[in-house]
Amino acid sequence: MTDTLAPTVSAPSSTASSASGSAGFPTERRVVTSIPGPRSNAIHERRNAVVASGAASGFPIYIERAHGAIVVDVDGNQFIDLGSGIGVTTIGHTDDSVVAAAREQVGQLTHGLFTITPYEGYVRVAELLAEHTPGDFAKKSVLVNSGAEAVENGVKIARKYTGRKAVAVLDHAFHGRTNLTMAMNYKSMPYKLGFGPFAGDIHHAPNSYPYRDGLTGAQAAARTIAFLEKTAGASDLACLVVEPIQGEGGFMVPADGYLPALQKWCTDNGIVFIADEIQAGMARTGRYFSSEHFGLIPDLVLSAKGIAGGLPLAAVTGRAEIMDASHPGGLGGTFGGNPVATAAAVAVFDSIESRGLLAEATRIENTLVPELRRLQSSHDIIGDVRGIGAMIAIEFVQPGTGTTTKEPNAAAVAAISTYAFQHGVILLTAGTMGNVIRFLPSLAVTDAQLLDAISVIEDALATL
């Protein structure tokens, strides 16, 4: 999206709940000015003078506060947020338990550098990760700041453990914006164009994409394995890094049997199998980690985004013997496992358990998917509806091509997301070809809010 959108004034929703949340404002969609409004436009003008243009924003509105699934901009417009900061506020914006834990911790200790003067919160998060990641074996963790840093450390640990250098990833993957992770990404624009040279020894293999390749899991796995054996050589690979459900790539859910076959091949060949659960993990799919839907038991699991309720935290968790391959002092970082972030993460784990939030992800799927399939039945530009839990996507194709060439329709995605934005719904786009809308609502979103958002999307479809 661009930074110049035609303003539209929309009446407040009549279908959304008007009950007030604990943040003190109604939990409904409400558009009271043109979007972006005058205060957002004024801040945007200041921003253009001092913020690097590379740090562009998809939506030129400036958020003042948020709670649950509602964000409020500086002009008083209220948006149903179906992006959750790209999957970060999974249990809801300003969740009460997270805010309370962070507020208490701020008054006690804000920084200690765990590798110099450690503290219990870091240990407790590692215990919770050991308990909730797949696999019944001894596990250890290292805490870092971001998803990209988790990927970097996962690769670093796998290389140290195996003594090998090469790394394998799958087509359509996104793993971050550092030098190594840019090399691991599939899509060039906007993530890596002109930023090279990149780290070497990265091998990109075909992925399972059922809507487009039509392959069974066994067929797709055989293709991936044959490619890697020919181009990389199994004996040279330190690790295979896989998003069980790809995020930026378009929420591809692989065909049944695909991922277990890759894991078996990795195990048979001494390759560390790393599950990048940065977007799909932490209760988003109705399980703590999406690997569980496929029967996977990764050697290493990468966590970030939703783990700390909006505070910066990430982790590498895995088999103790792999994690301990690094020499003392080889892992760490100044802010990794910050005390305030770890306190928030403990609150997130506690909330998932005490409030039954895994079931909320399933509720969201049961509300969203039938509505999206209803839209698909009357709009042939919706080629595919897919996903699990609160991680659902629709892929758009050109009219009349959904069962034949499946020609991507990025223009429809741009038009719908712009319309939704101007009418109080925040949607995220995705997909290598820019033709996917992804739904990443918080687990706090209500059915009324979801149905109201769907009504806006339906109106947008009618304008195409």
C-alpha positions as CSV (number, residue, x, y, z in Angstrom):
1,M,0.0,0.0,0.0
2,T,1.1,3.6,-0.5
3,D,1.1,6.5,1.9
4,T,-1.6,8.4,-0.1
5,L,-5.1,7.0,0.3
6,A,-8.3,8.7,-0.7
7,P,-10.2,9.6,2.5
8,T,-13.5,7.9,3.2
9,V,-15.9,8.5,6.0
10,S,-17.8,5.5,7.3
11,A,-20.6,5.3,9.8
12,P,-20.0,3.3,13.0
13,S,-20.8,-0.4,12.7
14,S,-24.2,-1.5,13.7
15,T,-23.2,-5.2,14.0
16,A,-20.2,-5.1,16.3
17,S,-20.6,-5.3,20.0
18,S,-20.7,-2.0,21.8
19,A,-19.6,-3.3,25.1
20,S,-16.7,-1.4,26.6
21,G,-13.4,-3.2,27.3
22,S,-11.2,-2.7,30.3
23,A,-9.2,-0.1,28.4
24,G,-12.2,2.2,28.6
25,F,-13.4,2.5,25.0
26,P,-16.1,0.6,23.1
27,T,-15.0,-2.6,21.5
28,E,-16.5,-1.8,18.1
29,R,-15.4,-0.5,14.7
30,R,-15.9,3.3,14.6
31,V,-14.8,5.7,11.8
32,V,-15.3,9.3,12.8
33,T,-13.0,11.2,10.4
34,S,-11.5,10.6,6.9
35,I,-8.8,8.0,7.1
36,P,-6.1,9.0,7.6
37,G,-7.4,11.8,9.7
38,P,-6.0,15.2,10.2
39,R,-3.9,14.4,13.3
40,S,-2.4,11.3,11.6
41,N,-1.7,13.4,8.5
42,A,0.2,16.0,10.6
43,I,2.3,13.3,12.3
44,H,3.0,11.6,9.0
45,E,4.3,14.9,7.7
46,R,6.7,15.1,10.6
47,R,7.6,11.5,10.2
48,N,8.6,12.0,6.5
49,A,11.2,14.6,7.6
50,V,13.0,12.4,10.2
51,V,12.2,8.7,9.7
52,A,14.1,6.7,7.1
53,S,11.9,6.0,4.1
54,G,12.9,2.3,4.1
55,A,10.9,2.0,7.4
56,A,7.7,2.5,5.5
57,S,4.2,1.9,7.0
58,G,1.5,0.0,5.3
59,F,-1.2,2.2,6.9
60,P,-0.5,5.9,7.5
61,I,-2.6,6.1,10.7
62,Y,-0.9,6.7,14.0
63,I,-2.1,4.6,16.9
64,E,-2.7,6.1,20.3
65,R,-4.0,3.1,22.3
66,A,-5.3,-0.4,21.9
67,H,-7.0,-3.2,23.8
68,G,-8.1,-6.6,22.8
69,A,-8.7,-6.6,19.1
70,I,-9.4,-2.8,18.8
71,V,-6.8,-0.1,18.0
72,V,-7.6,3.6,18.3
73,D,-5.8,6.2,16.3
74,V,-4.9,9.8,17.3
75,D,-8.1,11.0,15.5
76,G,-10.4,8.7,17.5
77,N,-11.1,6.2,14.8
78,Q,-11.4,2.6,16.0
79,F,-10.2,-0.3,13.9
80,I,-10.8,-4.0,14.2
81,D,-7.2,-5.2,14.1
82,L,-6.9,-8.5,12.1
83,G,-3.1,-8.3,12.0
84,S,-2.1,-8.1,15.7
85,G,1.2,-6.4,14.8
86,I,1.9,-9.2,12.4
87,G,1.0,-11.9,15.0
88,V,2.6,-10.3,18.1
89,T,-0.4,-9.4,20.3
90,T,-1.7,-12.9,20.1
91,I,-3.6,-12.8,23.4
92,G,-4.8,-9.2,22.7
93,H,-3.5,-5.7,22.8
94,T,-2.6,-4.5,26.3
95,D,-3.8,-7.7,27.9
96,D,-4.5,-7.1,31.5
97,S,-2.3,-9.8,32.8
98,V,0.7,-8.8,30.6
99,V,0.3,-5.2,31.6
100,A,0.2,-6.0,35.3
101,A,3.3,-8.3,35.1
102,A,5.3,-5.8,33.1
103,R,4.3,-2.9,35.4
104,E,5.4,-4.9,38.5
105,Q,8.7,-5.9,37.0
106,V,9.5,-2.4,35.8
107,G,9.5,-1.4,39.5
108,Q,11.9,-4.1,40.5
109,L,14.5,-4.7,37.7
110,T,14.5,-3.5,34.1
111,H,17.9,-4.8,33.0
112,G,20.5,-7.2,34.4
113,L,22.2,-8.9,31.4
114,F,21.6,-12.5,32.1
115,T,25.1,-13.6,31.2
116,I,26.5,-11.3,33.9
117,T,24.0,-11.1,36.7
118,P,21.2,-13.6,36.0
119,Y,17.6,-13.5,37.3
120,E,14.8,-16.0,37.7
121,G,12.4,-14.8,35.0
122,Y,14.8,-16.0,32.2
123,V,14.9,-19.4,33.9
124,R,11.2,-19.6,34.2
125,V,10.6,-18.8,30.5
126,A,13.1,-21.5,29.6
127,E,11.2,-24.0,31.8
128,L,7.9,-23.1,30.2
129,L,9.4,-23.5,26.7
130,A,10.8,-26.9,27.7
131,E,7.4,-27.9,28.9
132,H,5.3,-26.8,25.9
133,T,7.5,-27.3,22.9
134,P,7.0,-30.7,21.2
135,G,9.1,-33.7,22.3
136,D,9.5,-35.6,25.6
137,F,13.2,-35.2,26.1
138,A,15.6,-32.8,27.9
139,K,15.5,-29.3,26.4
140,K,17.3,-26.1,26.9
141,S,16.8,-22.6,25.6
142,V,18.6,-19.3,24.9
143,L,16.5,-16.1,24.9
144,V,17.2,-13.3,22.4
145,N,15.4,-10.2,21.1
146,S,13.7,-10.9,17.8
147,G,12.6,-13.6,15.4
148,A,15.5,-12.9,13.0
149,E,17.9,-13.2,15.9
150,A,16.4,-16.5,16.9
151,V,16.9,-17.8,13.3
152,E,20.5,-16.6,13.4
153,N,21.2,-18.4,16.6
154,G,19.4,-21.6,15.6
155,V,21.6,-21.8,12.5
156,K,24.7,-21.0,14.5
157,I,23.9,-23.7,17.1
158,A,23.2,-26.3,14.3
159,R,26.4,-25.5,12.6
160,K,28.4,-25.8,15.9
161,Y,26.7,-29.1,16.7
162,T,27.1,-30.8,13.3
163,G,30.4,-29.2,12.2
164,R,28.7,-28.5,8.9
165,K,28.1,-25.2,7.2
166,A,25.2,-25.4,4.6
167,V,21.7,-24.4,5.4
168,A,18.5,-25.5,3.6
169,V,15.2,-23.5,3.5
170,L,12.0,-23.8,1.5
171,D,10.6,-21.7,-1.3
172,H,8.3,-18.9,-0.2
173,A,10.0,-18.7,3.2
174,F,10.5,-15.6,5.2
175,H,13.0,-15.7,8.1
176,G,14.0,-12.1,8.8
177,R,16.0,-9.0,7.8
178,T,19.5,-9.7,9.0
179,N,22.2,-10.6,6.5
180,L,21.9,-14.3,7.0
181,T,18.1,-14.3,7.2
182,M,17.8,-12.1,4.1
183,A,19.8,-14.8,2.3
184,M,17.3,-17.4,3.6
185,N,14.2,-15.4,2.4
186,Y,12.6,-16.4,-0.9
187,K,11.2,-13.1,-2.0
188,S,13.6,-10.3,-3.0
189,M,11.4,-7.2,-3.0
190,P,11.2,-5.6,-0.5
191,Y,13.2,-7.7,1.8
192,K,16.6,-8.0,0.2
193,L,16.8,-6.1,-3.1
194,G,20.0,-4.2,-3.3
195,F,21.2,-5.2,0.2
196,G,23.8,-7.8,-0.7
197,P,26.2,-9.5,-0.8
198,F,24.5,-12.1,1.4
199,A,25.7,-15.0,3.5
200,G,26.5,-18.1,1.4
201,D,25.8,-21.8,1.7
202,I,22.0,-21.3,1.6
203,H,20.0,-23.7,-0.5
204,H,16.4,-23.0,-1.5
205,A,14.3,-26.1,-2.1
206,P,10.8,-26.5,-3.5
207,N,8.0,-26.5,-0.9
208,S,4.6,-28.1,-0.7
209,Y,2.0,-25.7,-2.0
210,P,-1.2,-27.9,-2.4
211,Y,-3.3,-25.3,-4.1
212,R,-0.8,-24.7,-6.9
213,D,1.3,-27.9,-7.2
214,G,-1.4,-30.5,-6.7
215,L,1.1,-32.9,-5.2
216,T,0.6,-35.3,-2.3
217,G,2.7,-34.9,0.8
218,A,4.9,-37.9,-0.2
219,Q,5.3,-36.5,-3.8
220,A,6.2,-33.0,-2.6
221,A,8.7,-34.4,0.0
222,A,10.4,-36.6,-2.6
223,R,10.8,-33.5,-4.8
224,T,12.3,-31.4,-2.0
225,I,14.6,-34.2,-0.8
226,A,15.8,-35.0,-4.4
227,F,16.5,-31.3,-5.0
228,L,18.6,-31.0,-1.8
229,E,20.5,-34.2,-2.3
230,K,21.5,-33.0,-5.8
231,T,22.2,-29.4,-5.1
232,A,23.5,-29.3,-1.5
233,G,24.3,-32.9,-0.6
234,A,22.8,-34.2,2.6
235,S,26.2,-34.8,4.3
236,D,27.0,-31.0,3.9
237,L,23.8,-29.7,5.5
238,A,23.8,-28.5,9.0
239,C,20.1,-27.8,9.2
240,L,16.8,-27.5,7.4
241,V,14.8,-24.5,8.6
242,V,11.0,-24.9,8.0
243,E,8.0,-22.8,8.8
244,P,5.4,-25.5,9.4
245,I,2.8,-23.0,8.2
246,Q,4.5,-20.3,6.2
247,G,3.7,-16.8,7.2
248,E,4.9,-14.1,4.8
249,G,4.7,-16.7,2.0
250,G,0.9,-16.9,2.2
251,F,-0.1,-19.2,5.1
252,M,0.6,-22.3,3.1
253,V,-0.4,-25.4,4.9
254,P,1.6,-28.3,3.5
255,A,0.1,-31.5,2.2
256,D,-0.4,-34.3,4.7
257,G,2.8,-36.2,5.3
258,Y,5.1,-33.7,3.8
259,L,6.8,-32.3,6.9
260,P,7.1,-35.7,8.7
261,A,8.9,-37.1,5.6
262,L,11.3,-34.2,5.7
263,Q,12.0,-34.6,9.4
264,K,12.7,-38.3,8.9
265,W,15.1,-37.5,6.1
266,C,16.9,-35.0,8.3
267,T,17.2,-37.5,11.2
268,D,18.5,-40.2,8.9
269,N,21.2,-37.9,7.6
270,G,22.2,-36.1,10.8
271,I,20.6,-32.8,9.7
272,V,19.2,-30.6,12.5
273,F,15.5,-30.0,11.8
274,I,14.5,-26.5,12.9
275,A,10.9,-25.4,13.1
276,D,10.5,-21.6,12.7
277,E,7.4,-21.1,14.8
278,I,7.9,-17.4,15.0
279,Q,4.5,-16.5,13.4
280,A,2.6,-19.8,13.9
281,G,3.6,-20.6,17.4
282,M,2.3,-19.5,20.9
283,A,-1.3,-20.7,20.7
284,R,-2.1,-19.1,17.3
285,T,-3.2,-22.3,15.6
286,G,-5.0,-23.9,18.6
287,R,-1.9,-25.6,19.8
288,Y,1.1,-24.1,21.5
289,F,3.1,-24.7,18.4
290,S,1.9,-25.5,14.8
291,S,4.3,-28.4,14.6
292,E,1.9,-30.4,16.7
293,H,-0.7,-30.4,13.9
294,F,1.7,-32.4,11.7
295,G,3.1,-34.8,14.3
296,L,6.5,-33.0,14.2
297,I,9.1,-33.2,16.9
298,P,11.7,-30.6,15.8
299,D,15.3,-30.7,17.0
300,L,15.1,-26.9,17.5
301,V,12.0,-24.6,17.8
302,L,12.2,-20.9,17.2
303,S,9.8,-18.7,19.1
304,A,9.1,-14.9,19.0
305,K,6.2,-12.5,18.1
306,G,3.4,-13.7,20.4
307,I,5.6,-15.0,23.2
308,A,5.6,-11.9,25.3
309,G,2.4,-10.1,24.6
310,G,3.9,-7.2,22.7
311,L,7.3,-6.9,24.4
312,P,10.5,-7.9,22.4
313,L,11.5,-11.5,23.2
314,A,12.5,-14.5,21.2
315,A,13.9,-18.0,21.9
316,V,15.7,-21.0,20.5
317,T,14.6,-24.1,22.3
318,G,15.8,-27.6,21.6
319,R,17.4,-30.9,22.4
320,A,19.8,-30.3,25.3
321,E,22.7,-32.0,23.5
322,I,22.3,-29.7,20.5
323,M,21.8,-26.5,22.5
324,D,24.9,-27.4,24.7
325,A,27.1,-27.7,21.6
326,S,28.0,-24.0,22.0
327,H,30.9,-23.2,24.2
328,P,30.2,-21.0,27.3
329,G,30.0,-17.4,26.2
330,G,29.1,-18.3,22.6
331,L,25.4,-17.4,23.0
332,G,23.8,-14.3,24.4
333,G,23.3,-10.6,23.8
334,T,22.8,-7.4,25.8
335,F,19.0,-7.3,25.9
336,G,18.2,-11.0,25.2
337,G,15.8,-12.2,27.8
338,N,15.2,-8.8,29.3
339,P,13.5,-9.0,32.8
340,V,10.4,-7.1,31.8
341,A,9.9,-9.1,28.6
342,T,10.4,-12.4,30.5
343,A,7.8,-11.3,33.1
344,A,5.4,-10.6,30.3
345,A,6.1,-14.0,28.7
346,V,5.3,-15.8,31.9
347,A,2.0,-14.0,32.0
348,V,1.3,-15.0,28.4
349,F,1.9,-18.7,29.2
350,D,-0.2,-18.4,32.4
351,S,-3.1,-16.8,30.4
352,I,-3.1,-19.4,27.7
353,E,-3.6,-22.1,30.3
354,S,-5.9,-20.3,32.8
355,R,-8.2,-18.8,30.2
356,G,-8.3,-21.7,27.8
357,L,-7.0,-19.6,24.9
358,L,-6.1,-22.6,22.7
359,A,-9.8,-23.2,22.3
360,E,-10.2,-19.5,21.3
361,A,-8.0,-20.1,18.2
362,T,-10.3,-22.9,17.1
363,R,-13.4,-20.7,17.7
364,I,-11.9,-18.1,15.4
365,E,-11.3,-20.7,12.7
366,N,-14.8,-22.0,13.1
367,T,-16.2,-18.5,12.6
368,L,-13.9,-17.2,9.9
369,V,-13.6,-20.2,7.5
370,P,-17.3,-20.8,6.8
371,E,-17.8,-17.1,6.1
372,L,-14.8,-16.9,3.8
373,R,-16.0,-20.1,2.0
374,R,-19.3,-18.4,1.6
375,L,-17.6,-15.4,-0.1
376,Q,-15.6,-17.9,-2.2
377,S,-18.8,-19.5,-3.5
378,S,-20.0,-16.2,-4.9
379,H,-16.7,-14.7,-6.0
380,D,-14.5,-16.7,-8.3
381,I,-11.5,-14.5,-7.7
382,I,-11.2,-16.2,-4.3
383,G,-9.2,-19.2,-5.4
384,D,-8.3,-20.8,-2.0
385,V,-9.3,-20.5,1.7
386,R,-6.7,-22.2,4.0
387,G,-5.1,-22.1,7.4
388,I,-5.5,-23.4,10.9
389,G,-6.9,-21.6,14.0
390,A,-6.3,-17.9,14.1
391,M,-4.0,-18.1,11.1
392,I,-6.3,-18.1,8.0
393,A,-5.7,-16.8,4.5
394,I,-7.6,-16.3,1.2
395,E,-5.7,-16.4,-2.1
396,F,-7.0,-14.3,-5.0
397,V,-6.8,-15.2,-8.7
398,Q,-7.9,-13.5,-11.9
399,P,-11.6,-14.1,-12.7
400,G,-12.2,-17.4,-14.3
401,T,-8.8,-18.8,-13.6
402,G,-9.3,-20.4,-10.2
403,T,-9.5,-24.0,-11.5
404,T,-7.1,-23.6,-14.5
405,T,-4.1,-21.3,-14.6
406,K,-4.8,-19.7,-11.1
407,E,-3.3,-16.5,-12.3
408,P,-2.5,-14.3,-9.3
409,N,-4.7,-11.2,-8.6
410,A,-2.6,-8.8,-6.5
411,A,-4.7,-5.9,-7.7
412,A,-7.8,-7.3,-5.9
413,V,-5.9,-7.8,-2.7
414,A,-4.6,-4.2,-2.8
415,A,-8.1,-2.8,-3.5
416,I,-9.8,-4.9,-0.7
417,S,-7.2,-4.1,1.9
418,T,-7.3,-0.4,1.1
419,Y,-11.1,-0.4,1.2
420,A,-11.1,-2.3,4.5
421,F,-8.6,0.1,6.0
422,Q,-10.7,3.1,5.0
423,H,-13.7,1.5,6.7
424,G,-12.1,0.6,10.0
425,V,-10.6,-2.9,9.4
426,I,-6.8,-3.6,9.4
427,L,-6.0,-6.5,7.0
428,L,-2.5,-7.8,6.2
429,T,-1.5,-8.9,2.8
430,A,1.0,-11.7,2.1
431,G,2.2,-14.2,-0.6
432,T,5.1,-14.2,-2.9
433,M,2.9,-12.9,-5.6
434,G,1.1,-10.4,-3.4
435,N,-2.2,-12.1,-3.9
436,V,-3.1,-13.3,-0.4
437,I,-5.0,-11.7,2.5
438,R,-4.0,-13.2,5.8
439,F,-6.1,-13.1,9.0
440,L,-4.0,-12.9,12.1
441,P,-6.5,-11.7,14.7
442,S,-5.8,-11.8,18.4
443,L,-7.4,-14.6,20.4
444,A,-9.4,-11.8,22.1
445,V,-11.3,-10.9,19.0
446,T,-15.0,-11.5,19.3
447,D,-17.3,-13.3,16.8
448,A,-19.2,-10.1,16.4
449,Q,-16.0,-8.2,15.5
450,L,-15.0,-11.0,13.0
451,L,-18.4,-10.9,11.4
452,D,-18.4,-7.1,11.1
453,A,-15.0,-7.3,9.5
454,I,-16.3,-9.9,7.0
455,S,-19.2,-7.6,6.1
456,V,-16.6,-4.9,5.2
457,I,-14.7,-7.3,3.1
458,E,-17.9,-8.4,1.4
459,D,-18.7,-4.7,0.6
460,A,-15.1,-4.3,-0.8
461,L,-15.6,-7.3,-3.1
462,A,-18.8,-5.7,-4.4
463,T,-16.9,-2.6,-5.4
464,L,-14.4,-4.5,-7.6
